[in-house]
Amino acid sequence: MTAEIKHLYRYPVKGLSAEPLDSIQLEVGGYVPGDRQFAVALGSTPVAGTHVQWMGKRNFLALIKSEKLATLETAFDAGTEVLTVKRQGRQLARGKLTDRVGRSMIEEFIAAYMGQDARGRPKVVEANPGDRLTDSPEAFVSIINLASIRDLERVVKAPLDPIRFRANVYIDGIDPWSEFDWIEKSVRAGGVTLKIECRIDRCAAVNVNPQTAERDLNVVKMLQGGFGHIDMGVFAKVTGAGMLAIGDTIDRA
């Protein structure tokens, strides 16, 4: 069966809002451009300077521990490098993330807004060139089958916003969970060749409803109880450069 790309996203600042995309240019062995380029390090995280090497998610403000992040609406302008933070449509903070003063404005707001969750004065950091602050140290593109989410909805008996799973590529048109059959195989997605590497095991971040910022469901427990695993989606490596776009198909290469 052939899958179709329905949605594309990147997450410019780890833990903050998704940015919908119409297309993505991917390079061999590369990340989604601009994905998790920035993060907010906890005040307790030892950081020297504004650029950091890859570190695990527990060093940063993230939904796994801080669901209050989901109450914020953020937009990053890649051209100006300015992050705008809103809540319920009202602007709360704005600053250029590559500028000392701009970072300070964002840090001061987050320190006040997140309180104890920030563990001191948080620090806006940027990944070293060639790196990203994704959950895995490897350069992966994350893919989720919307049919698998619908099958999980059947088990949890509630609708699930796909953004809970914070993937780059959302596909539809194939059977639930059949994406797991692609592991260690190559697929052709639009103009890109991808090697599907492994399943994505899930943590408590997916228990947070991105619309309400509440931990309203124990999705990880329901995955385990309903399907015998805690996986949703697959990680892929780019082995052939090209463009992905909404509406492109994915087939075995």
C-alpha positions as CSV (number, residue, x, y, z in Angstrom):
1,M,0.0,0.0,0.0
2,T,1.1,3.6,-0.6
3,A,1.1,6.2,2.1
4,E,0.5,9.9,1.6
5,I,2.2,12.8,3.5
6,K,-0.6,14.7,5.2
7,H,1.4,17.1,7.5
8,L,4.9,18.3,7.9
9,Y,6.2,20.0,11.1
10,R,9.4,21.3,12.7
11,Y,9.8,22.5,16.3
12,P,12.2,25.5,16.3
13,V,12.5,25.6,20.1
14,K,12.5,22.2,21.9
15,G,9.3,21.8,24.0
16,L,7.5,24.8,22.4
17,S,5.1,25.2,19.5
18,A,5.0,23.2,16.3
19,E,5.6,25.0,13.0
20,P,3.6,23.6,10.1
21,L,5.4,23.4,6.8
22,D,4.4,22.8,3.2
23,S,7.7,21.2,2.2
24,I,11.1,20.3,3.6
25,Q,14.5,20.1,1.8
26,L,16.5,17.2,3.3
27,E,20.2,16.5,2.9
28,V,21.9,13.1,3.2
29,G,22.4,12.3,6.9
30,G,20.7,15.6,7.9
31,Y,18.0,16.8,10.1
32,V,14.8,18.7,9.2
33,P,16.2,22.2,8.8
34,G,15.5,24.4,11.8
35,D,14.1,21.5,13.9
36,R,15.0,21.7,17.6
37,Q,17.7,24.3,16.7
38,F,17.1,26.0,20.0
39,A,16.2,24.9,23.5
40,V,15.7,26.3,27.0
41,A,18.2,24.8,29.4
42,L,17.2,24.4,33.0
43,G,18.9,26.7,35.4
44,S,20.5,23.6,37.0
45,T,22.0,22.5,33.6
46,P,25.7,23.4,33.4
47,V,26.1,25.4,30.2
48,A,29.1,27.4,29.1
49,G,28.2,29.8,26.3
50,T,25.2,30.0,24.0
51,H,26.0,26.9,21.9
52,V,25.8,23.4,23.2
53,Q,26.5,19.9,22.1
54,W,23.7,17.3,22.1
55,M,22.3,16.6,25.6
56,G,19.4,14.5,26.8
57,K,15.9,16.1,27.2
58,R,16.1,16.1,31.0
59,N,18.6,19.0,30.7
60,F,15.9,21.2,29.2
61,L,12.5,22.6,29.9
62,A,10.3,20.0,28.1
63,L,6.8,18.5,28.3
64,I,8.0,15.4,30.0
65,K,8.1,17.3,33.3
66,S,6.6,20.7,32.5
67,E,3.2,20.5,30.9
68,K,2.7,24.3,31.5
69,L,4.8,24.9,28.4
70,A,1.8,23.7,26.3
71,T,-0.1,26.8,27.5
72,L,2.3,29.0,25.4
73,E,1.9,29.8,21.7
74,T,5.2,30.5,20.2
75,A,6.3,31.5,16.7
76,F,9.9,31.7,15.5
77,D,10.8,33.8,12.4
78,A,13.8,32.1,10.8
79,G,14.7,35.2,8.9
80,T,14.9,37.6,11.9
81,E,15.6,34.8,14.4
82,V,12.9,36.4,16.7
83,L,10.8,34.2,19.0
84,T,7.4,35.6,19.9
85,V,5.6,34.1,22.9
86,K,1.8,34.5,23.4
87,R,-0.9,33.0,25.6
88,Q,-4.5,33.0,24.4
89,G,-3.4,35.4,21.6
90,R,-1.8,38.0,23.9
91,Q,1.9,38.7,23.4
92,L,3.9,38.0,26.6
93,A,7.5,38.1,25.4
94,R,9.6,38.7,22.2
95,G,13.3,38.5,21.6
96,K,16.0,37.6,19.0
97,L,17.4,34.2,20.1
98,T,20.8,34.9,18.6
99,D,21.2,38.2,20.4
100,R,22.2,38.6,24.1
101,V,19.5,41.1,24.9
102,G,16.9,39.1,23.0
103,R,17.8,35.9,24.8
104,S,17.7,37.7,28.1
105,M,14.2,38.9,27.5
106,I,13.0,35.4,26.7
107,E,14.9,33.9,29.7
108,E,13.4,36.4,32.1
109,F,9.9,35.7,31.0
110,I,10.3,31.9,31.2
111,A,11.9,32.1,34.6
112,A,8.9,34.0,35.9
113,Y,6.3,32.0,34.0
114,M,7.7,28.6,34.8
115,G,8.7,29.2,38.4
116,Q,10.2,26.3,40.2
117,D,10.0,24.2,37.0
118,A,12.8,26.3,35.6
119,R,15.2,25.3,38.4
120,G,16.8,28.7,38.6
121,R,17.5,31.1,35.7
122,P,16.9,29.2,32.4
123,K,19.2,29.7,29.5
124,V,18.3,29.9,25.8
125,V,20.8,27.8,23.9
126,E,21.5,26.8,20.3
127,A,22.7,23.5,19.0
128,N,26.3,23.5,17.7
129,P,26.6,23.7,13.9
130,G,25.6,20.3,12.4
131,D,23.7,19.2,15.6
132,R,20.2,19.5,16.8
133,L,18.6,19.2,20.3
134,T,16.3,16.4,19.4
135,D,15.6,13.5,21.8
136,S,18.1,11.3,19.9
137,P,21.8,12.2,19.3
138,E,21.5,10.8,15.8
139,A,20.2,12.8,12.8
140,F,16.7,11.3,12.3
141,V,13.5,12.3,10.7
142,S,10.4,11.2,12.7
143,I,7.4,9.7,10.9
144,I,4.0,8.8,12.3
145,N,1.2,6.9,10.7
146,L,-2.2,8.6,11.4
147,A,-3.9,5.2,11.2
148,S,-1.9,4.0,14.2
149,I,-3.0,7.1,16.1
150,R,-6.7,6.3,15.2
151,D,-6.2,2.7,16.4
152,L,-4.8,4.0,19.7
153,E,-7.9,6.3,19.9
154,R,-10.0,3.2,19.8
155,V,-8.2,1.8,22.8
156,V,-8.1,5.0,24.9
157,K,-11.7,5.9,23.8
158,A,-10.8,9.5,23.3
159,P,-9.5,11.7,20.4
160,L,-5.8,12.3,20.3
161,D,-4.2,15.4,18.8
162,P,-1.4,14.0,16.6
163,I,0.8,16.9,17.8
164,R,1.1,15.0,21.1
165,F,3.7,12.9,19.4
166,R,5.7,15.9,17.9
167,A,6.7,14.2,14.7
168,N,8.1,15.8,11.6
169,V,6.1,13.7,9.0
170,Y,2.6,12.5,9.4
171,I,1.4,10.0,6.8
172,D,-1.9,8.2,6.0
173,G,-3.3,5.6,3.7
174,I,-1.6,2.4,5.1
175,D,-2.8,0.0,7.8
176,P,-2.3,0.8,11.5
177,W,1.2,-0.1,12.7
178,S,2.3,-1.3,9.2
179,E,5.0,1.4,9.4
180,F,6.8,-1.0,11.8
181,D,7.2,-3.4,8.9
182,W,9.5,-0.8,7.2
183,I,12.2,-1.1,9.9
184,E,15.7,-1.7,8.3
185,K,14.2,-1.1,4.8
186,S,14.3,1.9,2.5
187,V,11.4,4.0,1.3
188,R,11.0,6.7,-1.4
189,A,9.2,9.7,0.0
190,G,8.6,12.4,-2.6
191,G,12.1,13.2,-3.9
192,V,13.8,11.7,-0.8
193,T,15.1,8.3,0.0
194,L,14.9,7.3,3.7
195,K,16.1,4.3,5.6
196,I,13.7,3.4,8.4
197,E,15.9,2.7,11.4
198,C,13.8,2.0,14.5
199,R,10.6,2.5,16.3
200,I,10.1,5.6,18.6
201,D,9.5,4.6,22.2
202,R,7.4,7.1,24.0
203,C,7.8,9.0,27.3
204,A,5.4,10.9,29.6
205,A,5.5,14.0,27.3
206,V,2.8,12.3,25.1
207,N,0.4,12.3,28.1
208,V,0.1,16.1,27.8
209,N,-2.8,17.4,25.8
210,P,-1.3,20.1,23.6
211,Q,-4.6,22.0,23.5
212,T,-5.3,22.1,27.2
213,A,-1.8,21.6,28.7
214,E,-3.3,18.9,31.0
215,R,-2.0,15.4,31.6
216,D,-5.4,14.0,30.7
217,L,-4.4,10.5,29.6
218,N,-1.7,8.0,30.4
219,V,-1.0,7.3,26.8
220,V,2.2,5.4,27.5
221,K,0.3,3.0,29.8
222,M,-2.5,2.6,27.3
223,L,0.0,1.8,24.5
224,Q,1.5,-0.9,26.7
225,G,-1.8,-2.3,27.8
226,G,-3.5,-2.2,24.4
227,F,-0.6,-3.2,22.1
228,G,2.2,-4.6,24.3
229,H,4.7,-1.8,23.5
230,I,5.1,1.9,24.1
231,D,6.0,2.8,20.5
232,M,4.4,5.3,18.2
233,G,6.1,6.2,14.9
234,V,9.5,5.4,13.4
235,F,12.8,7.2,13.0
236,A,14.4,7.4,9.5
237,K,17.8,8.5,8.2
238,V,18.1,10.5,5.0
239,T,20.1,8.4,2.5
240,G,19.0,10.3,-0.7
241,A,18.6,14.1,-0.7
242,G,15.6,15.9,-2.0
243,M,12.3,17.6,-1.3
244,L,9.4,16.4,0.8
245,A,6.0,18.0,0.4
246,I,2.5,17.6,1.6
247,G,0.7,15.3,-0.8
248,D,3.8,13.3,-1.7
249,T,3.6,9.5,-1.5
250,I,5.8,7.1,0.3
251,D,6.5,3.7,-1.2
252,R,9.1,1.0,-0.7
253,A,12.3,2.0,-2.6
